[in-house]
Amino acid sequence: MSHSSADEGVTVVQATCPHDCPDTCAMQVSVQGGRVIRIAGDPEHPPTHGALCTKVSRYAERTYHAERVLTPLKRIGQKGEGRFAPVGWDEALDDIARRLKAIAARDPHSAQAILPYSYAGTMGLVQGEGMAARFFHKLGASLLDRTICSNAGGEALAATYGGKVGMHLEFFAESRLILIWGSNPITSSVHFWNIAQQAKRAGAKLVCIDPRRSETAEKCHQHIALLPGTDGALALALMHELIANDRLDHDYIERHVEGFAKLRERALAWPAARAAAVCGIDEGVIRELAREYGSTRPAAIRLNYGMQRVHGGGNAVRLVALLPCLTGAWRHRAGGLLLSSSGWFGQARRNAWLQRPDLLAGRTPRTVNMVTIGDDLLRESSPEFGPRIEAVVVYNSNPVAVAPESAKVAGGFAREDLFTVVLEHFLTDTADHADYVLPATTQLEHWDAHTTYGHVYAMLNRPAIAPLGQARSNAEVFRQLAARMGFTEPCLADSDETMALGAFDPDRVRLEEVKRKGWSRLAIADAPFAAGAFPTASGKAVVDAPGLGVPDFVPNYESVQSAPALAARYPLAMISPPARHFLNSSFVNVPSLRAMVGEPVLEMDAGDAAARGIADGDLVRIFNDRGSTLARAEVAAAGDGSGGGNGAGRARPGVVNGLGVWWRKFGRDGTNVNQLTHQRLTDIGRAPAFYDCLVQVERVNATGAAAAAA
């Protein structure tokens, strides 16, 4: 939908924010003379309610950025130098197709030496895994296990509830108690935060459970600063207290929970004192939280993905997800839990039509986990791994910056024998390693369709302006490559508009409303699990899940409990949440946003800093066996736990917060915090354990050399 405004020559186009955020906002883009002059939230779209975050309100600045790539580029320097020369589209696409065809033609399995690498640079169904999936399925390339953000929590939630489903965003406003668990919505979900504030003004209590005293934590009534990776222990202790004090909804458990007896046995082994020792908090805090949670109606949990980025993240999510089942919180539309709503879209999204897995034609290519790309790019051919990776096509991602153990990732992409193509807006760390960089359109320049994981509205994005320069949409690039590869299937020629308008099942989504408004709400009950009916085989929430068993606390790979010798050398746990004005590695190069963030920082507890001779503002080196990076220390004054001013007081004892995700090239020494993270996977979901990381910190002098502690 587009319409003219009262302003002379101004057209307003309906669009959708493409970024990896649960809010998935409806945008109204004002265009005059072919140029975007304003981007605002749609006031009629209930979740957006007319407001956009600071990042996306500056989306035009990103689109018109002076450093945007607007012509195809061919490498002329060494990999990683970022030296390129302009080249024509035909020359670039002909050469890319020729080289991919040569790899794929060697034998029936050699196409697996080609790897797509993508994630959520756009969440769009067309410019994400739409035409790209069709192309790579036809080619027979390796499949990518896209696990880098949410897979541990997502698979854990599905094992418990039968899908990634939960309560409705808007009904949190009616909750009387809200646990904001592993989430900093002021940074990552501002529209949920606005709703939580409505509840707070109506008398609800807000409790933030997070190792870091985040911007959200300091504005809640209570902050519980547990140690990273101990959320499962806290959940078990809360269950222990609920059971011991009979704060259970026995009728709901009997009717709608499968396997409670086994969960009861496990929880009774976790009294508050035991969990308090593991979590690094006071046992009285656990008892009081259990009392409040068990006696307040309605009570809701806004769980987010921060807490599942550790070894035991999947088990922890399963345990937290069972809490509202024990108290019967699901009986109320303002009770229950929300981690992800993406499962509600189920059959509403035409995945098979969009991605066409039938184009594999019976082939079963290997699957490469995107988390282990650092190791996998350095592997030789073997019977276990398959052929060596010879070509990577990167779109909607910046793995050199965002993948763990990034020294290995950069080393893999630096291979001279690796052919790399990157579809991008800017010369990111990954693009600097490419043989070809192809200029991609932004959300303001192409069609797309969107589902969400924070609410239940199907969304449409219309292009507001023509592509700048020579930019082309991802889908157009893969259409062109398919033609040059000689692929003749008609679906490989579908237009962006055809795919966007065909992305939803017309029996489940009101398509005319989507076309008219840009969005339409799915028909989901207000209190979807008031009478059970979870989308599991039994219709009940599941405790003893097939292949997973009964959930339990799983300690971090790197902790005093599980690795005491390692902890003796690297005694500080490091988490790396996003800086407030960044979103993963997006927006890092937007000058106004980077100016707000300043520089890479490490938040430290005053006692931990003093023990190392570190003062607020000192340059520090953070290091472990995998590498090191530099940052500016932000330290609270002694006794200042306020959490105010430049992050002062945000770190709890024993934990440092390395805010990310900076592009490596913007780091002081060409690195970022992922130099320190490892590639080991979570207990469920094959996902990364970014926040399961031990480090040491030392002060350095102005030249970067280590300084002796005072």
N, C-alpha and C positions, 0 to 999 in steps of 0.2 A: 504494500500500500504506500502510495505517496500522494501528497496534496500540497497545494499552494497555500502559503500563509498570507496574513494581511500585509506583511512587508513586501516591498516592491521586488518582484522577481525571485522570491525565496521559495524553494520547494522543500518540503519536509518528507524524508524517506524513513520508513520503518525498518529497523535493523535489530540485531541481537549481538550482545557482547560475546566474543568467541573464546574467552580465556578460561583457564582451568580454575573455576571458582564455582561454588554451589549456587550462587545467586543467579547466574545466567540472566542478566538484565535485558529488558526490552529497551532499545535506544531509539531516539528520534534524531535524525541527522538533518540539519538545515544546510541547504546547498544554494549558493547564489553564483551565477556565472560559471557553473561547472566546478566550483570550489567549495569545500566544506567550511562553513563559518561557525558552526556550533554543534555540539553533541550533548544531548540531555537525556535523562531517563524518561521513560514513558509514564506519565502520571496515571494512566488508566490501567496499566499492568499491575495487579495487586502485589506481587513480590517486589517489583522495582519501586513502585509508588513515587515515581518522578525523580529518584535520586541515583546518582552514579558514584562510584568510589573515586578517589583522587586520581588513581592511575588511568582509569578508562575515560574520565572526563577530559583527559589530555590526549585522547587517542588520535585526534587530528594532528597533534604535534609529532606523534610517531609516524603517521602517514606521510607528512610533508617534511620529515627529517632531512636535513642537508646531506647526511651520509647514507641515505637509503640507496640500495643497489637498484638501478633502473635500466641496466643493460646486461646481457649475458657477459660473463667474465671467464677468461681462460688463464690458468696459472702460468706465470713466467718466472717465478722465483722458487726457492726451496719451500717444501711443505711447512706450514706454520708461519711463514714470513708474511703472508697476506699480500703478496705482489701479484697483480693480475693485469691483463690487457683486455679491452673490450673485444667482443667477437659477435658475429651475427647469429641470430637464432638458428638458421638453417645449418650453418657450419657446426654449431654446438650440438644440436640434436642429432645430426647425421653422425657425428663422431661418437656420441654417447651410445646411440643405437648400434653402431658398428662394433663397438667394444663389448657391449652386453651380449650381442648376438654371437660373437666369437667365443665368449666364455660358455654360453648356453649350448653351443653346437658341438662341443667336444664329445660328449657322451650323454646318455639319458639322464644322468644325475648331476651333471656339471653346473646346471643353472643354480644349484644350491650354493655355489661359491659366490652368488650375488645375494646381498642382504639389504632389505629395506630397514631403515632406522627412523622411527617417528614416535611422537607422543602427542601431547596436548597443547602444542603451540596454537592450534585452533582445536576446539571441541566439535567443530562442524562435521556433519555426517557426509558431506560431499568433499570438502577440501581436506578432511582428515583421512579416514580409511574408506573412501568411496571409490572413485576411479582408480586411485592408487592400488587398492586391494584387488580390483579387477585385473589391473595390469600385472601385478606380481603373481597372482594366482595363475593367469595364463602363461606367464613366463616359467613358472615352476621354481621360483626363487625360494630361499630359506624363509621360513615363517619367523616372525619376531614375537616373543613373549613380552607383551607390553605391561610390565609389572612395577614400574619404577616409582609409582606414587601410592596406590591405594589397594593393591591386590591382596595383601595380607588381611586387611580389614574387610574388604569386599567378600572374599571367599569365606572368611569366618562368619560374617553376617549371614551369608547364604546358607552355611551349614547349620545355623541356629534357627533362622526364620524361613528358609526356603528361597530367599532372594534378597536383593539389596532394596529393602523396603522399610518404611518406618512411618512415623507420625507426620502430620502436615505442619509446614513451617509456620503458618499464620496462627495456629492454635497455641503456640508457646505463649502468646500474649495472655492466655487465660490460666497458665500454670501458676501454682503457688510456691513451688520450689523448682529451680532449674539448676542442674549440675552441668556446667560447661567443661567438658572433660577432653583434654588433649587438643584444645582449640583456642585460637586467639581471634575471635570474630571481628574485632575492631580492625584487624589487618586483613583477614581472609574471608569474611562474610558479613559485611557491614549491614546488610538488610536483616539478617537474623539478629544482630546486635540491637538494631532499632526496635525489633519486636520484643527482645528481652528487656529493653528499657521500658516498654509499655507495661510488661508484667511487673517490673520493679516498682514503677510508679503506683501500680494497683496493689502493692503490698507483698509481692513475691520476694523470696530470698534467692540470691544468685550466689552460687559457689563455683569457684574456678579450681580445677584440679590440673596442675601443670607444674613441671619442675621450674619453669621460669616465671618470674613475676612480670607477666606481659602487660601490655596496655589494657587488656581486658581484665586480667587478674586484679590490678590495682583499683578497678572500678566496680568490682563485685563486693558483696558483703564479706566474703571469706575466701582466702586463697590457701589451698593445701598444696605445698611445694614438696611433692614426693620426689624420690630419686628417679632418674630416667629408667624406664623398663620395668618398674615395679607396680604398674597399674593392675596387673592380674592378682597380685598379693592383696592389694587394697580391696578389690572387688570380692575376693574370697572372704576377707575379714568382715566386710559389710554383710555378706550372706550369713556368716557365723553369728553375727549380732542379731540379724533378723530372725534367724532360726531360734537362737537361745532365748530371745525375748518374745517369741511368738508374734512377730509383726509380719505374718504371712497371710496371703489370701488363699486359704486352703481350698476353697471351691474352685478358684481360677486354676490353681496348680493341678488339682485333680482332673479337671476337664480339659485343660489346654497346654499342659507341660508334660513332655514325654521323658521319663528317666530321672525324675526328681530325687528318688531315693539315693541314687549314686552321687548326685550333686550334693545332697545333704551330708553324706559321709565325707566327701572331700572338704566341704566348707567347715565342718566341725573340727577339722585338723588345723584350722587357721584362726585361732583366737586373736584378738586385737593386739596383744603384746607381741606375738610372733610377726604379724604383718608390719607393725610399727617399726620393729627392728630392721626389717628388710627395706621398708619404704623410707626410713629416715625421718619419721614424723612421730608425734606424740600419740600414744594409744587412746588417750581421751578424745582426741580429734576424731578417730575412727568410730568410737562408740557414739559420740554425739551426732555425727553425720548419719550413721545407721538409724539412730532414733528419729531424726528429722525425716529421713527418706521413708522410713517405714510408717510414719504417722501423718505425713502431709498428703493431702489429696487436693488437686491432682499434682503429681510430681513428674518432671520430664528430664530427660538426659539429652543434651546436644553433644554427641560424641563426634570427634573429628580424627583425621588421619595422623596427626602428630604422634599419638601414643602407640601406633602400630608399626613404627619404623625402628623396631628392635627385634632381637631374636625371638622373643615370645609374644610378639605383637598380635598374632592371630589368636592364640589362646586368650590373651587379655580381652580382645574384642568379644569373643564368645562369652566370657564371664560377665562383662559389663552388660551385654545384650540380654542376659538372663535375669538381671536384676528387676526390670519392670514386670517380668513374668511372675516373679515370686510375690510381689506386692499387689498384683492385679492393677498396676498403673494403666494398663492398656484398656481398662474399662472406660476410661475418660478420653475424650478427644484431645484434651490438653495434657494427657499423660502418656508415657511410653518412652520412645527413644527415636532419634534420627541420626543416622550416620550417612546414609545415602538413600535417595529416592529413585535412583536410576532404574531399579528393577520394576517399578510400576509401569515403565514404558514397554517392557516385554514385547508382546506381539504388536504393540502400536508402532514400533519402529521396524521397517522392512529390511532387516539386516541382510537376509539372503539375497534379496533383490539388489541392495546397495553394493554388496561386496562380492557377490557371485562366486562362492567357494566351489561351485560346480565346474568352474573353469580349470580347476586342478585336474579334472578328468581322471580321477582315480589315483593320481600321484600323492605321495605322502612325504613332502619335504621335511627335513629336520627343522627343529625349532631352536632358535638361539635366544637366550634370555638377555634382554637389554641391560640388565644390571651388571652382567659379567662381560660387557663389551671390551673392557680393558684387557682381560685375559684372553678373550676369544679372538680378538684381532691379532694377537701374538702367537696363537696356536698354529702348529703345522697340521697338515692332513693326518688323520688317523682313523682307524675303524670305528672308534667310539665317537669322535667328533664329526667325522666326514671331511669333505674337502676344505682346504684352507680358504678363508674369506679373501676373495680377490677384488670385489667391488662392493661399495656401500653407497646407497642412495639415501640421503638424509633429508627429511622434510619435517617441519613442525617440531624440531628439537635441536638442542645444542649439546650433544653428549660430552664434548670435551670439557664443558663447564659443569654439567649437571650430573654426570654419571660418577659413581664412587671410584675411589682410588685413581684419581684423575691423571697422575703421572703415567700410569699404564695406558690410560685411554689416549692421552696425547701421543705417547710412544707408538701405539697401534696406528693412529691416524697419520703419523709421520712416515709410515712405511712407503718407500718410493714405488714399490710394486703393488700398492693398493690404489685402485681407481676409485675416486670419490667424487660424487656429484651432490651438491647441496642446493636445495631450493630455499631461498631466504630473502628477507627484507634488508638485512645488514650483514656486514663482514664480522660475524661472530667468531669466537675461538674455533669453532668447528669449521666455519667457512674458510678461515685462514689456511686450513689444511686441504682444501678441495682442489681437484683438477678443473672442475667447472663449477661456477656459482651461477644459478639461474634466478632471475629476479621474480619474486612472487608477489601477487596482489595481497593487499590487506583486506580486512573485513568490510571496509567501505567501498571496495571495488569489485566484489564478486557475489554470486548467489551462494546461499547455504541453508541448511536446516539443522535444528538443534533440539536434542533432548537435554535434560538437566539431571543433576544429582542432589539438588537442594530443594526443589519444589516439583510440581507436577503439571507444568505447562509445556506443550509442544510449541516450538518457536521457528520463525522463518526470518532469514536475512536477505534483504534485497540490496543490490549494489546502489550506492548513492552517487558515485562519480565514475567516470571512465578510468581504466587503469592508467597510472602515471607512467611516463616513459614507455619502456618496452615490457613492463611487468605483465605476467600471465598467471592465471590461477593454477594451483596445483593440478586440478583436474584437467585443464587444458594441456599442461605439460605432459601428463601421462597419456592423454589422447593422442598427442602428436608422436610420442615415442612408440605407442602401440602401432600406429600407422607405419612408422619407419621400420618397425620390427616385422612387418608383414602380417600382423594379427588382423583378422577380418571379421571377428564376431561383432554383430551390430551394437551390442551393449557397450563396446569400447569406443563408440562414437556418440553416446548419449551426451547431450549438452548439460552444462551446470544447472541451468534452469529446470530442465526435465528431471534431473536427479533430485534437486531441492524440493520440487513440487510433488515428486513421487515417493519421498522418503517415508511417509506415514501411511498406515493402513486406514483407509477411509471408513472402515467399520468401527474404528476405535478412536479416531481423531476427527474432529469437525473441520474438514479441510477448508470449507468456504470461510469459516471464521478465522482460520490461520491466514488465509490469503487476504482477508479484509483487515484484520487487526494486527497481524503479525504474530499472534499467539492464541492458544486455546487450551483450556484446562481439561485434563483427563477426568473421567467420572470415577473417582475413588471415594469410598465412604469416609465420613468425617472421623470416625473412630474405627479404623479398619480391622482391628483385632479385639474388639470389645467382647466378642464371643468366639475367640480363637480364630479359626479359619486362616491360619498361616499358610503360605504357599509351599508347605512341606508335604511329603507323601501321606502323613497321618493327619495333617491339619493342625498339629500341635508344634509348639516350640520344642526344639530337640536339644537334649543334653548330651547323650551318648551318640555322637554323629558317626556314621559309617566311615571307617578308615582313619578317624581322628580320636575316637574315644571320648572320655569325659575331660572337659577342659581343666587345666591346672596352671599354676604359676611356672613359667619357664624363665630362668635367669638370663641376663644378657650374656653374649659371648665374652664381652670384656667388662668385668666387674671384679670387685674384691671377692665376692662369693664364688665366682666361677673360674677366675684366673688370678689368684693372689700374687703370683710372681710377676705377672705383667702389671698388675695394679701397683706393685711396689716401685716399678720404674716410671709408670705413667699414672699417677694417682688421681687425676681429675677426669671426670666424665664430661664429654663435650656433646652438646646438642647444637644443631645448626638450622634453626627456624628462619624463615624468610625475613629480610628487612621489611619494614612496614610499607615502603613505597615500591617494592619490587614484587614480582609474581614469578616464582622460579627464576629463570634468567631473563625473562621478558622485562622490558622497560628499563633495564640497567643503563642503556645508552641514551635514554631520554634526558636531556640536560637538566630540566627543571626537577625531575624526580631524583636524579643522582645527586643534585645539589642538596635536596632535603635529607638524603641518607648520609652524604658526606664522604665517608671512606669506610673500608672494612674495619669492623670493630669486634672486640672480644669483651663481653660483659663478665666481670669477675666479682666474687664475694670479697669484701674488705679483708677478712682474715686470710683467705687464700692468697690475695695479692700481697699483703704485708709480709707473709712468710717467705715470699720470693723477692722482696725488695721492689715491688711494683707499685707505682702510684698512678692515680687517675691521669690519663693522657699519655702515659709512656708507650713507646713502641715495644711490642712484645713478639716473641717467636713462639708459636704453638707447634708442637712436634710429637711424633711417635715413630715407630719403626717404618712406617710407610712414607714419611716425608715431613715437610714443615711448611708453614705459611706465616706471613707477617700481618699484624693488625694493630690497631690503636686500642689500648686498654681503657675500658670504662669501669670505674670502681666507685662504689658508694663510699661516702665518708663513714668513719667508724661509728657504728651504732645507727646508721641511717638505713632503715628498711622501708623507706617510703615508696621506693620505686619511681621517684620523680626525677626529672631533668636528665636528658641524655642517657637514659637507661640505668641511672644510679640505683642500686638496690635491686636490680632485676635478677641477679644470679644468687642461688642458694649455696651454702657451703658445699664444697666438693664437686661443684658443677660449674662449667664455663659455657657461655653461649656465644658461639661464633656465627654471627648473622650472615646469611647468604641471600641469593646465590649470585655473587659477583662474577662477571666475566673474568677469566684469568688475566687477560691483557690489562684490565683495570686494577688488578692487585698490585701491591707494592713490589712484589718480586715475581710477578707473572704466574701466580698461583691463586687458589682460593681454598676454602675449607675442605673441599672434596679431595684435596691432596692427602687428607688424613683419614678419610672414611674407607671402609673395606667392602669387599664384594661378597661377603657371606650373606646367605639368604635367610629369610624369616621362617618360622616354624610352619606356617601355612601360607600358601599363595606365591612362593618363590620370589618374594619381594625383597627390597634392600633394607638393611638395618643401619640406616644413616645415623640414628641417634644412639647407637650402641658402639661407643667409640671412646677409648681412653687416650689421654694426652698428658703432656707436661707443658708448662709455660715458663718462659724466662724473659727477663727484660733485656733489650738490646739497645746499643747506642745508635746515634744518628746514621752511622754507616751500615748498620745492620749486623754488626758483630755482637756476640753475646756479652752482656755486662754482668759482672759478679754481683750476687745479691748483697744488699747492704748488711 
